[in-house]
């Protein structure tokens, strides 16, 4: 019995370790800067998680559903690039890049509603953001009808 418990525990630990390693291997999609880019979005509320200036990049596969609504196909991707706000004469201006996030449809990500969420530093290295607490829980609040996507195409252009 002890051996069975030990083997089960070892298997669970190995699975958890492999998932952690897999999360570290997530990378930003190459060439995302060439995808369709949203207009500048300014969030002035300093209490908001989205405080700053950001742009959304949407790949071709994702854009069709983004425009029409519905369930996104496997592999759909959004990249959001966040910048600090600089105040120039009372006008918010894009400052230094401070964060990049990826949202990719991935049916293996059951814990986060079938989406992979990942955060990156301004240099594109994994930031260690918690995909459940920092991403999924917020997306889950009021976006279930939109397949967990917060932004809308109407706000894109």
C-alpha positions as CSV (number, residue, x, y, z in Angstrom):
1,X,0.0,0.0,0.0
2,X,2.8,2.4,0.9
3,X,4.5,1.7,-2.4
4,X,1.3,2.5,-4.3
5,X,0.9,5.8,-2.4
6,X,4.5,6.6,-3.1
7,X,4.2,5.9,-6.8
8,X,1.0,7.9,-7.1
9,X,2.6,10.8,-5.3
10,X,5.6,10.6,-7.5
11,X,3.5,10.6,-10.6
12,X,1.5,13.6,-9.4
13,X,4.7,15.5,-8.7
14,X,6.2,14.6,-12.1
15,X,3.0,15.8,-13.8
16,X,3.1,19.1,-11.9
17,X,6.8,19.6,-12.7
18,X,6.2,18.9,-16.4
19,X,3.4,21.4,-16.5
20,X,5.6,24.0,-14.8
21,X,8.4,23.3,-17.3
22,X,5.8,23.6,-20.1
23,X,4.6,26.9,-18.8
24,X,8.2,28.2,-18.8
25,X,8.5,27.1,-22.5
26,X,5.6,29.3,-23.6
27,X,6.9,32.0,-26.0
28,X,5.5,34.9,-27.7
29,X,4.4,34.1,-31.3
30,X,7.0,35.2,-33.8
31,X,5.9,38.1,-36.0
32,X,2.9,39.1,-33.8
33,X,3.8,42.8,-34.4
34,X,2.7,42.2,-38.1
35,X,-0.7,41.0,-37.1
36,X,-3.7,43.4,-37.2
37,X,-3.2,46.0,-34.5
38,X,-5.8,47.8,-32.5
39,X,-6.0,51.5,-32.0
40,X,-4.4,52.9,-28.8
41,X,-6.4,52.2,-25.7
42,X,-5.7,54.5,-22.7
43,X,-6.8,53.5,-19.2
44,X,-6.2,56.3,-16.8
45,X,-7.6,54.6,-13.7
46,X,-4.5,53.9,-11.6
47,X,-6.4,51.3,-9.6
48,X,-7.1,49.3,-12.8
49,X,-5.1,46.2,-13.7
50,X,-5.1,47.7,-17.2
51,X,-3.7,51.1,-16.2
52,X,-1.6,52.4,-19.0
53,X,-1.7,52.5,-22.8
54,X,-2.0,49.2,-24.7
55,X,-2.5,47.7,-28.1
56,X,-4.1,44.4,-29.0
57,X,-2.6,42.3,-31.8
58,X,-4.9,39.7,-33.4
59,X,-3.8,36.9,-35.8
60,X,-5.8,36.2,-39.0
61,X,-7.2,32.9,-37.7
62,X,-8.7,34.8,-34.7
63,X,-9.9,37.9,-36.5
64,X,-12.9,36.3,-38.2
65,X,-14.4,35.2,-34.9
66,X,-13.3,38.5,-33.2
67,X,-15.4,40.4,-35.8
68,X,-18.5,38.1,-35.7
69,X,-18.5,36.7,-32.2
70,X,-18.9,33.1,-31.1
71,X,-16.4,30.3,-30.1
72,X,-12.8,30.8,-31.1
73,X,-11.1,28.0,-33.0
74,X,-8.2,26.1,-31.5
75,X,-5.0,28.1,-31.8
76,X,-6.6,31.5,-31.9
77,X,-4.2,34.1,-30.4
78,X,-4.3,37.6,-29.0
79,X,-1.2,39.5,-27.8
80,X,-1.6,42.7,-25.8
81,X,1.3,45.0,-25.3
82,X,1.2,47.4,-22.3
83,X,3.0,50.7,-21.9
84,X,3.4,53.1,-18.9
85,X,1.7,56.5,-19.2
86,X,3.9,59.6,-19.4
87,X,2.2,62.9,-18.7
88,X,3.2,65.5,-21.3
89,X,1.3,68.7,-20.7
90,X,-1.8,67.0,-19.2
91,X,-1.9,64.6,-22.2
92,X,-1.2,60.9,-21.6
93,X,1.6,59.7,-23.9
94,X,3.0,56.2,-24.4
95,X,6.0,55.6,-22.1
96,X,8.2,52.5,-21.7
97,X,6.8,49.1,-22.5
98,X,6.0,47.4,-19.2
99,X,4.3,44.1,-20.0
100,X,3.2,41.7,-22.8
101,X,0.5,39.1,-22.4
102,X,-0.6,36.2,-24.6
103,X,-4.0,34.6,-24.8
104,X,-4.1,31.4,-26.9
105,X,-6.9,29.0,-27.4
106,X,-5.6,25.6,-26.2
107,X,-8.0,22.8,-25.3
108,X,-5.4,21.3,-23.0
109,X,-5.7,24.3,-20.6
110,X,-8.7,23.0,-18.8
111,X,-7.9,24.9,-15.6
112,X,-8.2,28.2,-17.5
113,X,-11.3,27.5,-19.7
114,X,-9.4,26.2,-22.7
115,X,-7.2,29.2,-23.0
116,X,-3.5,29.5,-22.3
117,X,-2.6,32.8,-20.6
118,X,1.0,33.9,-20.3
119,X,2.7,37.1,-19.2
120,X,6.1,38.4,-20.5
121,X,8.6,41.1,-19.6
122,X,9.1,43.9,-22.0
123,X,12.0,41.9,-23.4
124,X,9.7,38.9,-24.2
125,X,10.8,36.6,-21.4
126,X,8.2,34.8,-19.2
127,X,7.2,37.0,-16.3
128,X,5.9,34.3,-14.0
129,X,2.3,35.7,-14.0
130,X,-0.2,33.3,-12.4
131,X,-2.5,32.4,-15.3
132,X,-5.4,31.5,-13.0
133,X,-5.3,34.4,-10.5
134,X,-4.0,37.1,-12.7
135,X,-5.8,36.2,-16.0
136,X,-8.5,33.6,-16.0
137,X,-10.3,34.7,-12.8
138,X,-10.7,38.2,-14.3
139,X,-11.7,36.9,-17.8
140,X,-14.3,34.6,-16.2
141,X,-16.2,37.4,-14.4
142,X,-18.2,38.7,-17.3
143,X,-16.9,37.2,-20.5
144,X,-18.3,33.7,-20.7
145,X,-20.7,34.7,-23.5
146,X,-17.6,35.9,-25.4
147,X,-15.5,32.8,-25.0
148,X,-13.6,34.6,-22.3
149,X,-12.4,37.4,-24.5
150,X,-12.7,40.8,-22.8
151,X,-12.1,43.1,-25.7
152,X,-14.5,43.6,-28.5
153,X,-13.8,44.3,-32.2
154,X,-15.9,47.5,-32.0
155,X,-13.2,48.8,-29.6
156,X,-10.4,47.5,-31.8
157,X,-10.6,50.1,-34.6
